[in-house]
């Protein structure tokens, strides 16, 4: 198959899986107590045997990546990050 035919074949909109479940399936989230119960319960269930994986998105970039679909703020002013990080740390502390 030629490069042109391949490009035509795959040049179509498809879902991006930057989150799971994907955005079309999002509904109203749980209240805070239910969220804390679910997170701590899941952590307790899998951490000891399997460990956990955690992704924390920091949305401050100095330049735009051509592939990025994440929420972001393009800036070279790193002072704007401080408030965001303080809130992130407060939330993290609420789980410990």
Secondary structure, 3 states (H helix, E strand, C coil): CCHHHHHHHHCCCCCCCCCCCCHHHCCCCCCHHHHHHHHHHHHHHHHHHHCCCCCCCCCEECCCCCCCCCCCEECCCHHHHHHHHHHHHHHHHHCC
